[in-house]
Amino acid sequence: MNTARTFNNAYFLLVLAPLLWGGNAVAGKIASFDWQPFTITNVRWVLTALILLPIAWPHIKKDWPVIRRSWKTLFLLGGIGMAMFNLLMYTALHYTSAINVSIEQASMPAMIMLANFVIMSQRVTWLQIVGLLLSIVGVLITTTEGNPALFFQQGLNRGDAIMMLACAFYAAYTFGLRWRPPVHWLSFMGVISVFAIFTTLPFAIWEWQTGDVTVPGPRGWVVLSYIIIFPTIVSQIAYARGVELIGSNRAGPFINLVPIFGSLLAVIILGEHFQSFHAAGLLLVVGGIMLAEKSVKKIE
């Protein structure tokens, strides 16, 4: 494969990124058999920083005045938004399926849309409202195994509730990117990796003190290597390059592929059962988001 041609193929890159993000849920489920969630999150960011910082260092030195002025924003984005999403997602995978986690991630655009309306007072159309409601119903169908009435009787199970909280953190991270300081993306990734280490360290220490942590075997380290290299680094490079080539408006809808790829990989790799309520939930969530995005484009 011609590397230069591949790096200039926006559609290949924008399909590759959600494929790797979808694989993160599957990898996290496999990792749950070898790692405790807080420990793997902290180790993930430690090793990511060790890989990124030498590469990013020239850019960090150049961007340092901006980084120093904007460290609080960077801390909120990386240390809170990104890190807490990972920490909660890996925790959720101890209690729910990778398919559920994949589909629930598709609720994040709806959360971002709601934040834009409530906080930024952005105009909302009826199509956006319908799309938002469809997405909410889709998530409810997924998390209640096809019986949304259970939500009002029993609430969500532990894993799905934790995952929805994780989605809220990532939605907040994405929403907050509008205030991202003007630094190189390698500087950004390197700095937020460091902040993520400090944020997740107290959780990991608490986990170690409980005495439940065991040393992972070869499988655990192989899975962690995949998580660090592909969903954390390669996917970010691919998505950033794809956006650079065709723009954020055209690139955005490709994120809808995450729950589709995640569900398919969970079936193929983990042998999880893709049931009719998963299909209904996936169609409603993705369909609702696409309907809302179509409405946004008409406004623009």
N, C-alpha and C positions, 0 to 999 in steps of 0.2 A: 504494500500500500504506500502511495506517495504521501509522505508526512505533510509536506507543504500544502498539497491539494486538500488533504483532510482538514488541516487547520484553517482552511479558507472555505470549508463547506459548512455553512451556517446550519443547515437542516440536519446534517449528521451530528453536529455538536449539540444541537438543541434537543435531539432525541437521546443522545448518549447521556446527557446530564440527568434527566429524570429516570433513565434506566438505572443509573448508579444510585440515585437517591431512593428509588424503589427497592433496590437491593439492600439498602441500609436497614430496612425493617426486618428483612429476612436474616441478615447477618446479626442483627441485634437479638433476634430470637434464638439463633444458634449460640450466640455468646452468653445468653442467660443460663446455659447449662454449665458454663465454666467460670463466668465472672459474676461478681456482685455489681449492681448497676452503678453505684457511686464510684467504685474503684475503676471500672472500665472507662467511665467518662473522664475521670481525672487523668488516667494513664494515656488515654487517647489524645488529650490536649497537650500533655507533656511531650509525647513523641511527635505530634504534629508541629509543635513549636520548634523542636530540635531539627526537624527537616526544613521548615519554612524560613526560620530566622537567618541562616547563612545565605540563603538565596535572596531574601528580602532586605538584607542589611544595607546595601547601597541605597535602596529606595527609602528605607527608614531614616537614614542619616540625612538624606535630602529633604524629607518631609518632617523632620523632627520639630521644627518650630510650630507647625500646624498640629502635630500630634500632642505636643506639650500643652498647647492652648485648649485642645479639644479632648483631653483625656477622659473627662467625665462622660462625654457622649460616647466615646469608644468603649468605656467600661460598661455603660448601660447596654450597648448593642451586643458586645461580645461576652462580657462577664455575666450579664443577666439574661438577655434574650437568647443568644445562641447556646450558651452553656446550659441554661436551665431546660431548654427544649431537649437537648441530648440526654441530660440526667433523668428527666421525667419519662422520655420515650423508652429508655432502656429499663427503667423501673416498670413501666406499663407492660412491657413484653414478658415480664415474669408472671403476669396475671391474665393476659388476653392474647389473641392470635395475631400473627403477622398480617393476615388479611384485614382484620379489623383496624389495626394500626395504620395500614396503607390507605384504607378508605377514609378513615377519620382525618388523615392529613389533608384531604381534599376540602375540609371545612375552612382551612386557613384563608383562602381568598374571600370567603363570605365574612369572616371576622375582620379582615382588613377593610372591606367595603363598609362594614358597620362602623368601624373606627373613623373612617373618612367622613361619614355622615355625622356622627356624634361630635367628634373633636374638631374636624376641619370645616364642618357645615357644608360639605359638598352636596350638590344637587343630586337627588335620587329620583329615578323614574319608576313607573309602575312595573316595567319589565325587570328592573333591578330588584324590586321588592319581591316579585314573584320568584325570581331566580334564587334570592336569599332564602325564601320559605321552602322552596324545593330542596335546597341543599340541607337545611335543618331537618326536614323530614327524612331525607336520605341517610343522614347520620343517625337519626333515631331508629330507623329501620335496621341499620347495621348493628348498632349497639344493643338492641333489644331482641335480636334474632327474629325480626319480622313482625314483632308485636309491640308497636310504639306505646300502647296503653300501659305496658309494664313500667315504663319510665315514670309515670305518675303514681304507680302503686309501690314500686320498689327502688326507683332511681337507677343509676348506672352501676354496673359492677365495678370493682376496684380498678381493674386494668384500663377499662374504657374511660372511666372518670379521670384517671391520671393522664391518659393520652390526650383528652380534650383540654386539660390544663396545659399540657405541653404545647399543643397547637396554639393556645392563646399566647404563650410566650413567644413562639416563632412568628405569629401574626404581629405581635408588638415589635419584634425585631425588624420585620419587613416594613412595617409602617414607619418605624423610626429611621429607616435608611434615607429618607428624604433629608434628614439632618446630618447625614454622614459627611465628615470633613473632606475637603478636596485633596485626598492623598492617593497615591498609587495603590492599586488593589492588592499588590503583594505586601505593601506596608500595612494596609488595613487588616489582611488576614493574619500577618505575623503578630501585630499588636493585640488583636482580639483573642488570639490563641493564648497569649501570655495572661491576659485578664481572665480567660476561661479557666486557666490552671488555678489561679488564686481563688476564684469563686467556688470551684468544685472541691478544692482541697479539704476544707472543713467537713464536708459531707463524707469524703473518703476516709478521713481520720476517724470520724464517728463510726463508720462501718468497720474499720479495722479494730476499733476498741470493743466492738460487740463480739468479736471472736468468730464471726461467721465466714470470714474471708479465707479462701484456700488458694494455693498457687495453681494457676491454670496450666493445663497440659498443652501439647503441641496444637491441638485443634483450636484452643482458645487464642493462642498467639497468631495463628494463621488468619482467623476471623478478624482479630484486631488489626492485623496488617492490611487486610482488605478495607476495613472501615477507614483507616487513616489515609491510605493511598487513593482510593477511588471515591467514596462519597464525600470525603473531606477536602481533598486537594484536586484530583483530576476533574471531578464534576464542576467545581467552582471555576476552574480554568476554562472548561468547555462552555459553560453557560455564559461567563463573562465575554468570551470571544464571540459566541453566537449573538449576544446582544449588541456587541460592537459592530458586527457585520450587517444586521438587519434592523436593529433598533428594538427598544424594550416593548413597544406596543405589539409588534409582530411576534416577538419572542415569548411574551407572557403566557399565551394559551398553551405552550408546550408543557408548562408545569402540570397541566391537567393529566399528563401521561403518568405522573408518579403513582397514583393509586392503581392504575391499570397494570403497570409493570410490577408494582409491589405485589398485587394480588396474584398475577400469573406466576411470578417467581416463588411465592409462598406455596402455590399448588405444585409446581414442578420440583422445587428443591426440598421443601419441608413435608410435602404430601398432605397439606391441609386441604380440607374439603371446601370447595367454592360452592355455596348453596344459593338457592333462589333469592333469599333475602339479601345476600351479598350483591348479587346482580342488580336487584331492584335499588338498593342503596347506592351503588356505584353509578348507575344511570341517572338517578335523581340528583346526586351531588354534582357530578361532572356536567350534566345537562343544565342544572341551575346556574352553575358558574359561567358556562358558555353563553347562556341567555343573558346573564347580567353583563358580561363583557361585550356582547353584541350591542346592548343598549348603550354602554359607555362610548363605544366607537361612533354610534349615531349622534350622541351629544357633541363629541369632539369634531 
